[in-house]
Amino acid sequence: MDARAALSELARRTAMLDAISYAAAQIVSVADWRVGIQELLNRLGRATDVSRVTLFEFHRRADGEPVESCRYDWAEPGYARLSDDPRYHDIPLKEPEGQLHDWALARQRGEIVQATLHEVTGETRQTFLEHGTQSFISVPIMLRAGVWGFLGLDDCQEERVWHALEIEVLKTAAALIGGAIERAATDEALRNSRERYALAARGANDGLWDYDAQTNHTWFSPRWKGMLGFEENDIITSPDWHRMVHPEDLARVSAAMRDQFLVGPTGLTGTVVDDVYVEPMFKAFFGGEGLCMGFTAPVKDAEGKTIAVWRNYADWKVVEDMVYA
């Protein structure tokens, strides 16, 4: 590579990083990654000087067939957007034997795929010619559970060979998108779990306590606040939950909390020891010496990893009255 080409590649890489940096802030700052994804694709397309950028998702059709769909894309004026074309939704992943079949398998394995017009044949070449594609590259979107889809870039001006530095930047963009998707899915799972649990417990005489391991935030239900001697409007979010346990019971309750996770080097990153278990009584330190019996259940993400712990406490006197009534 001569000096001029090297400088051109470096300038393009810098522009790509600037585009990703700006768009990353947009994606990270909102709860729904979809809000900022279009701007990311727009900026990435202009920075890489390509003609089209696509984001495909692997999913299953209503009949269970594995397919892929173009969810979002950007295209230079004069070039067709694939997300507007029904042919690029619910495309079967089981392609006939050939290059498209090989590419589909490679993408599902999480591999990068790139090709130029003179390298492709048959149906693949017809697809390239239809869209005016001279060169193409796709980078996988990886989640902890597997491959979500891929980020694709079409150059309709030249048969470009993507250099290692550029590919690394594209992998960074793909990782950013994957992280945003993962976070949104986890947040939704946690929100749904809370909503279901809250509906089930509404009107009950139990107190609820939720510790979110991802945000290090603790939530107490109004009933639980009352059992601890607080008013409903008192704001209690501190994860310093051990202050609310009687000193005589602190060691045992702390051990029970730790047993909910297998603690790794970066914090609460393990799996649950038991799905649900009954916790022995302990004395609430606030509001007197009331005894409480707790039931604990974890909230897991799609990979089975614990992301939060729900705790349901019942006033022991109420439990006794129910048992011996």
FIFI-867110 format. One record per residue (C-alpha): residue number from 1; x, y, z. Coordinates in nm, 3 decimals, padded with zeros to 5 digits, always signed. Layout:
BEGIN
+-----+---------+---------+---------+
:   n :    east :   north :      up :
+-----+---------+---------+---------+
: NUM :       X :       Y :       Z :
...
+-----+---------+---------+---------+
This chain:
BEGIN
+-----+---------+---------+---------+
:   n :    east :   north :      up :
+-----+---------+---------+---------+
:   1 : +00.000 : +00.000 : +00.000 :
:   2 : +00.148 : +00.339 : -00.100 :
:   3 : +00.147 : +00.645 : +00.126 :
:   4 : -00.156 : +00.804 : -00.041 :
:   5 : -00.364 : +00.488 : -00.005 :
:   6 : -00.256 : +00.450 : +00.357 :
:   7 : -00.359 : +00.807 : +00.438 :
:   8 : -00.692 : +00.754 : +00.261 :
:   9 : -00.759 : +00.439 : +00.464 :
:  10 : -00.665 : +00.614 : +00.788 :
:  11 : -00.894 : +00.909 : +00.708 :
:  12 : -01.183 : +00.674 : +00.632 :
:  13 : -01.124 : +00.480 : +00.954 :
:  14 : -01.122 : +00.805 : +01.154 :
:  15 : -01.448 : +00.915 : +00.992 :
:  16 : -01.601 : +00.575 : +01.071 :
:  17 : -01.497 : +00.600 : +01.436 :
:  18 : -01.639 : +00.953 : +01.460 :
:  19 : -01.969 : +00.833 : +01.315 :
:  20 : -01.987 : +00.540 : +01.555 :
:  21 : -01.892 : +00.757 : +01.853 :
:  22 : -02.170 : +01.006 : +01.783 :
:  23 : -02.434 : +00.742 : +01.716 :
:  24 : -02.326 : +00.535 : +02.016 :
:  25 : -02.421 : +00.819 : +02.245 :
:  26 : -02.765 : +00.828 : +02.084 :
:  27 : -02.820 : +00.453 : +02.131 :
:  28 : -02.683 : +00.434 : +02.484 :
:  29 : -02.875 : +00.738 : +02.608 :
:  30 : -03.219 : +00.591 : +02.528 :
:  31 : -03.400 : +00.282 : +02.653 :
:  32 : -03.500 : +00.170 : +02.302 :
:  33 : -03.205 : +00.114 : +02.067 :
:  34 : -03.435 : +00.148 : +01.765 :
:  35 : -03.462 : +00.522 : +01.828 :
:  36 : -03.099 : +00.582 : +01.736 :
:  37 : -03.025 : +00.299 : +01.493 :
:  38 : -03.126 : +00.489 : +01.180 :
:  39 : -02.887 : +00.773 : +01.257 :
:  40 : -02.608 : +00.520 : +01.319 :
:  41 : -02.666 : +00.358 : +00.978 :
:  42 : -02.686 : +00.698 : +00.808 :
:  43 : -02.358 : +00.818 : +00.955 :
:  44 : -02.184 : +00.486 : +00.903 :
:  45 : -02.287 : +00.481 : +00.537 :
:  46 : -02.155 : +00.830 : +00.471 :
:  47 : -01.833 : +00.772 : +00.668 :
:  48 : -01.752 : +00.448 : +00.484 :
:  49 : -01.843 : +00.600 : +00.147 :
:  50 : -02.069 : +00.308 : +00.056 :
:  51 : -02.401 : +00.307 : -00.127 :
:  52 : -02.615 : +00.106 : +00.114 :
:  53 : -02.607 : -00.009 : +00.478 :
:  54 : -02.848 : -00.278 : +00.600 :
:  55 : -02.933 : -00.439 : +00.932 :
:  56 : -03.076 : -00.792 : +00.900 :
:  57 : -03.226 : -00.996 : +01.183 :
:  58 : -03.242 : -01.376 : +01.203 :
:  59 : -03.578 : -01.487 : +01.339 :
:  60 : -03.854 : -01.742 : +01.291 :
:  61 : -04.161 : -01.704 : +01.077 :
:  62 : -04.506 : -01.775 : +01.221 :
:  63 : -04.477 : -02.133 : +01.096 :
:  64 : -04.144 : -02.180 : +01.273 :
:  65 : -03.928 : -02.156 : +00.960 :
:  66 : -03.591 : -01.980 : +01.025 :
:  67 : -03.574 : -01.664 : +00.814 :
:  68 : -03.396 : -01.329 : +00.792 :
:  69 : -03.545 : -00.982 : +00.743 :
:  70 : -03.404 : -00.639 : +00.665 :
:  71 : -03.517 : -00.436 : +00.967 :
:  72 : -03.337 : -00.109 : +00.900 :
:  73 : -03.125 : +00.036 : +00.623 :
:  74 : -02.979 : +00.345 : +00.464 :
:  75 : -02.913 : +00.410 : +00.095 :
:  76 : -02.762 : +00.689 : -00.108 :
:  77 : -03.014 : +00.878 : -00.325 :
:  78 : -03.082 : +00.678 : -00.639 :
:  79 : -03.035 : +00.339 : -00.474 :
:  80 : -03.320 : +00.119 : -00.354 :
:  81 : -03.377 : +00.063 : +00.017 :
:  82 : -03.417 : -00.306 : +00.095 :
:  83 : -03.635 : -00.254 : +00.403 :
:  84 : -03.907 : -00.121 : +00.172 :
:  85 : -03.893 : -00.432 : -00.048 :
:  86 : -04.115 : -00.726 : +00.066 :
:  87 : -03.868 : -00.966 : -00.095 :
:  88 : -03.619 : -00.883 : +00.180 :
:  89 : -03.848 : -00.982 : +00.463 :
:  90 : -03.886 : -01.341 : +00.584 :
:  91 : -03.617 : -01.474 : +00.349 :
:  92 : -03.569 : -01.848 : +00.420 :
:  93 : -03.225 : -01.923 : +00.562 :
:  94 : -03.227 : -02.260 : +00.388 :
:  95 : -03.107 : -02.132 : +00.052 :
:  96 : -03.050 : -02.370 : -00.242 :
:  97 : -02.695 : -02.499 : -00.273 :
:  98 : -02.459 : -02.227 : -00.394 :
:  99 : -02.288 : -01.909 : -00.275 :
: 100 : -02.598 : -01.768 : -00.105 :
: 101 : -02.638 : -02.096 : +00.082 :
: 102 : -02.275 : -02.089 : +00.193 :
: 103 : -02.307 : -01.726 : +00.302 :
: 104 : -02.620 : -01.800 : +00.503 :
: 105 : -02.441 : -02.078 : +00.690 :
: 106 : -02.134 : -01.860 : +00.750 :
: 107 : -02.345 : -01.576 : +00.888 :
: 108 : -02.529 : -01.808 : +01.122 :
: 109 : -02.190 : -01.919 : +01.252 :
: 110 : -02.103 : -01.557 : +01.324 :
: 111 : -01.850 : -01.518 : +01.043 :
: 112 : -01.769 : -01.213 : +00.833 :
: 113 : -01.865 : -01.246 : +00.464 :
: 114 : -01.728 : -01.027 : +00.186 :
: 115 : -01.719 : -01.056 : -00.192 :
: 116 : -01.683 : -00.851 : -00.509 :
: 117 : -01.884 : -00.872 : -00.831 :
: 118 : -01.619 : -01.060 : -01.030 :
: 119 : -01.605 : -01.330 : -00.759 :
: 120 : -01.975 : -01.421 : -00.758 :
: 121 : -02.170 : -01.639 : -01.000 :
: 122 : -02.521 : -01.763 : -01.072 :
: 123 : -02.806 : -01.632 : -00.857 :
: 124 : -02.566 : -01.438 : -00.637 :
: 125 : -02.433 : -01.248 : -00.938 :
: 126 : -02.787 : -01.170 : -01.052 :
: 127 : -02.862 : -01.025 : -00.709 :
: 128 : -02.547 : -00.810 : -00.725 :
: 129 : -02.637 : -00.684 : -01.072 :
: 130 : -02.997 : -00.609 : -00.971 :
: 131 : -02.880 : -00.377 : -00.694 :
: 132 : -02.575 : -00.245 : -00.875 :
: 133 : -02.349 : -00.393 : -00.609 :
: 134 : -01.977 : -00.398 : -00.688 :
: 135 : -01.863 : -00.521 : -00.348 :
: 136 : -02.029 : -00.636 : -00.028 :
: 137 : -01.939 : -00.714 : +00.333 :
: 138 : -02.146 : -00.840 : +00.625 :
: 139 : -02.043 : -00.840 : +00.992 :
: 140 : -02.233 : -01.048 : +01.251 :
: 141 : -02.439 : -00.896 : +01.532 :
: 142 : -02.357 : -01.116 : +01.829 :
: 143 : -02.555 : -01.157 : +02.151 :
: 144 : -02.466 : -01.379 : +02.444 :
: 145 : -02.730 : -01.626 : +02.326 :
: 146 : -02.592 : -01.641 : +01.971 :
: 147 : -02.604 : -01.456 : +01.638 :
: 148 : -02.884 : -01.197 : +01.618 :
: 149 : -02.826 : -01.100 : +01.255 :
: 150 : -02.574 : -00.899 : +01.055 :
: 151 : -02.469 : -00.551 : +00.948 :
: 152 : -02.425 : -00.532 : +00.570 :
: 153 : -02.256 : -00.271 : +00.349 :
: 154 : -02.287 : -00.245 : -00.032 :
: 155 : -02.047 : -00.043 : -00.246 :
: 156 : -02.202 : +00.026 : -00.586 :
: 157 : -01.910 : +00.237 : -00.712 :
: 158 : -01.609 : +00.006 : -00.700 :
: 159 : -01.495 : -00.346 : -00.617 :
: 160 : -01.357 : -00.259 : -00.279 :
: 161 : -01.143 : -00.486 : -00.067 :
: 162 : -01.203 : -00.403 : +00.297 :
: 163 : -00.884 : -00.358 : +00.496 :
: 164 : -00.825 : -00.497 : +00.844 :
: 165 : -00.854 : -00.158 : +01.018 :
: 166 : -01.188 : -00.088 : +00.851 :
: 167 : -01.320 : -00.432 : +00.940 :
: 168 : -01.226 : -00.378 : +01.303 :
: 169 : -01.429 : -00.057 : +01.308 :
: 170 : -01.726 : -00.237 : +01.152 :
: 171 : -01.695 : -00.506 : +01.420 :
: 172 : -01.705 : -00.228 : +01.681 :
: 173 : -02.025 : -00.092 : +01.528 :
: 174 : -02.177 : -00.442 : +01.524 :
: 175 : -02.078 : -00.497 : +01.888 :
: 176 : -02.237 : -00.165 : +01.982 :
: 177 : -02.563 : -00.262 : +01.815 :
: 178 : -02.555 : -00.606 : +01.975 :
: 179 : -02.497 : -00.458 : +02.319 :
: 180 : -02.790 : -00.218 : +02.277 :
: 181 : -03.020 : -00.501 : +02.165 :
: 182 : -02.908 : -00.719 : +02.456 :
: 183 : -02.971 : -00.443 : +02.709 :
: 184 : -03.317 : -00.369 : +02.569 :
: 185 : -03.414 : -00.738 : +02.584 :
: 186 : -03.291 : -00.766 : +02.942 :
: 187 : -03.475 : -00.450 : +03.046 :
: 188 : -03.795 : -00.579 : +02.888 :
: 189 : -03.764 : -00.917 : +03.060 :
: 190 : -03.707 : -00.749 : +03.394 :
: 191 : -03.996 : -00.509 : +03.341 :
: 192 : -04.232 : -00.791 : +03.245 :
: 193 : -04.128 : -00.994 : +03.548 :
: 194 : -04.191 : -00.699 : +03.777 :
: 195 : -04.529 : -00.632 : +03.621 :
: 196 : -04.639 : -00.994 : +03.654 :
: 197 : -04.518 : -01.016 : +04.010 :
: 198 : -04.679 : -00.685 : +04.105 :
: 199 : -05.013 : -00.793 : +03.962 :
: 200 : -04.998 : -01.123 : +04.147 :
: 201 : -04.911 : -00.954 : +04.475 :
: 202 : -05.153 : -00.663 : +04.446 :
: 203 : -05.381 : -00.658 : +04.745 :
: 204 : -05.176 : -00.917 : +04.931 :
: 205 : -05.044 : -00.864 : +05.281 :
: 206 : -04.685 : -00.927 : +05.169 :
: 207 : -04.395 : -00.690 : +05.122 :
: 208 : -04.188 : -00.694 : +04.803 :
: 209 : -03.820 : -00.613 : +04.766 :
: 210 : -03.631 : -00.616 : +04.436 :
: 211 : -03.254 : -00.585 : +04.393 :
: 212 : -03.139 : -00.514 : +04.035 :
: 213 : -02.783 : -00.645 : +03.995 :
: 214 : -02.732 : -00.452 : +03.672 :
: 215 : -02.817 : -00.108 : +03.807 :
: 216 : -02.732 : -00.174 : +04.174 :
: 217 : -03.076 : -00.034 : +04.256 :
: 218 : -03.314 : -00.159 : +04.524 :
: 219 : -03.692 : -00.113 : +04.514 :
: 220 : -03.931 : -00.160 : +04.810 :
: 221 : -04.307 : -00.198 : +04.781 :
: 222 : -04.532 : +00.025 : +04.998 :
: 223 : -04.626 : -00.275 : +05.213 :
: 224 : -04.263 : -00.366 : +05.274 :
: 225 : -04.186 : -00.005 : +05.367 :
: 226 : -04.466 : -00.021 : +05.619 :
: 227 : -04.330 : -00.343 : +05.767 :
: 228 : -03.994 : -00.167 : +05.809 :
: 229 : -04.151 : +00.136 : +05.974 :
: 230 : -04.130 : +00.375 : +05.679 :
: 231 : -04.406 : +00.578 : +05.516 :
: 232 : -04.524 : +00.486 : +05.166 :
: 233 : -04.383 : +00.808 : +05.018 :
: 234 : -04.039 : +00.761 : +05.172 :
: 235 : -03.779 : +00.709 : +04.901 :
: 236 : -03.556 : +00.411 : +04.968 :
: 237 : -03.332 : +00.298 : +04.682 :
: 238 : -03.005 : +00.218 : +04.855 :
: 239 : -02.862 : -00.129 : +04.787 :
: 240 : -02.731 : -00.116 : +05.145 :
: 241 : -03.004 : -00.364 : +05.244 :
: 242 : -02.810 : -00.514 : +05.534 :
: 243 : -02.886 : -00.207 : +05.745 :
: 244 : -03.243 : -00.332 : +05.760 :
: 245 : -03.155 : -00.670 : +05.907 :
: 246 : -03.123 : -00.733 : +06.278 :
: 247 : -02.755 : -00.778 : +06.376 :
: 248 : -02.827 : -01.127 : +06.509 :
: 249 : -02.947 : -01.241 : +06.166 :
: 250 : -02.710 : -01.043 : +05.943 :
: 251 : -02.454 : -01.320 : +05.876 :
: 252 : -02.719 : -01.578 : +05.781 :
: 253 : -02.919 : -01.340 : +05.560 :
: 254 : -02.600 : -01.215 : +05.388 :
: 255 : -02.500 : -01.574 : +05.310 :
: 256 : -02.846 : -01.645 : +05.168 :
: 257 : -02.817 : -01.339 : +04.943 :
: 258 : -02.474 : -01.445 : +04.817 :
: 259 : -02.604 : -01.794 : +04.741 :
: 260 : -02.836 : -01.641 : +04.481 :
: 261 : -02.533 : -01.576 : +04.261 :
: 262 : -02.204 : -01.736 : +04.168 :
: 263 : -01.991 : -01.426 : +04.206 :
: 264 : -01.735 : -01.377 : +03.931 :
: 265 : -01.439 : -01.140 : +03.905 :
: 266 : -01.657 : -00.862 : +03.767 :
: 267 : -01.942 : -00.889 : +04.013 :
: 268 : -02.278 : -01.061 : +04.013 :
: 269 : -02.241 : -01.254 : +03.691 :
: 270 : -02.334 : -01.610 : +03.779 :
: 271 : -02.642 : -01.826 : +03.779 :
: 272 : -02.902 : -01.894 : +04.040 :
: 273 : -02.843 : -02.177 : +04.284 :
: 274 : -03.213 : -02.243 : +04.339 :
: 275 : -03.506 : -02.115 : +04.136 :
: 276 : -03.715 : -02.042 : +04.444 :
: 277 : -03.640 : -02.101 : +04.808 :
: 278 : -03.793 : -02.018 : +05.144 :
: 279 : -03.582 : -01.796 : +05.361 :
: 280 : -03.592 : -01.840 : +05.740 :
: 281 : -03.729 : -01.563 : +05.954 :
: 282 : -03.529 : -01.257 : +06.038 :
: 283 : -03.606 : -00.951 : +06.245 :
: 284 : -03.672 : -00.620 : +06.075 :
: 285 : -03.436 : -00.372 : +06.239 :
: 286 : -03.662 : -00.076 : +06.173 :
: 287 : -04.009 : -00.040 : +06.314 :
: 288 : -03.945 : -00.263 : +06.614 :
: 289 : -03.863 : -00.632 : +06.636 :
: 290 : -04.120 : -00.769 : +06.390 :
: 291 : -04.042 : -01.111 : +06.243 :
: 292 : -04.067 : -01.171 : +05.868 :
: 293 : -04.063 : -01.483 : +05.652 :
: 294 : -03.920 : -01.441 : +05.303 :
: 295 : -03.965 : -01.618 : +04.970 :
: 296 : -03.699 : -01.550 : +04.707 :
: 297 : -03.715 : -01.587 : +04.329 :
: 298 : -03.459 : -01.481 : +04.067 :
: 299 : -03.514 : -01.289 : +03.744 :
: 300 : -03.309 : -01.439 : +03.459 :
: 301 : -03.212 : -01.318 : +03.115 :
: 302 : -03.239 : -01.525 : +02.796 :
: 303 : -02.911 : -01.702 : +02.877 :
: 304 : -03.031 : -01.808 : +03.220 :
: 305 : -02.811 : -01.558 : +03.399 :
: 306 : -02.942 : -01.386 : +03.712 :
: 307 : -03.001 : -01.014 : +03.659 :
: 308 : -03.217 : -00.939 : +03.963 :
: 309 : -03.363 : -01.096 : +04.275 :
: 310 : -03.725 : -01.065 : +04.386 :
: 311 : -03.801 : -01.107 : +04.753 :
: 312 : -04.147 : -01.143 : +04.901 :
: 313 : -04.177 : -01.093 : +05.276 :
: 314 : -04.476 : -01.180 : +05.489 :
: 315 : -04.527 : -01.054 : +05.842 :
: 316 : -04.472 : -01.363 : +06.060 :
: 317 : -04.762 : -01.270 : +06.289 :
: 318 : -04.994 : -01.266 : +05.987 :
: 319 : -04.860 : -01.607 : +05.877 :
: 320 : -04.918 : -01.749 : +06.226 :
: 321 : -05.274 : -01.615 : +06.230 :
: 322 : -05.340 : -01.779 : +05.891 :
: 323 : -05.192 : -02.115 : +05.997 :
: 324 : -05.351 : -02.140 : +06.341 :
: 325 : -05.684 : -01.971 : +06.265 :
+-----+---------+---------+---------+
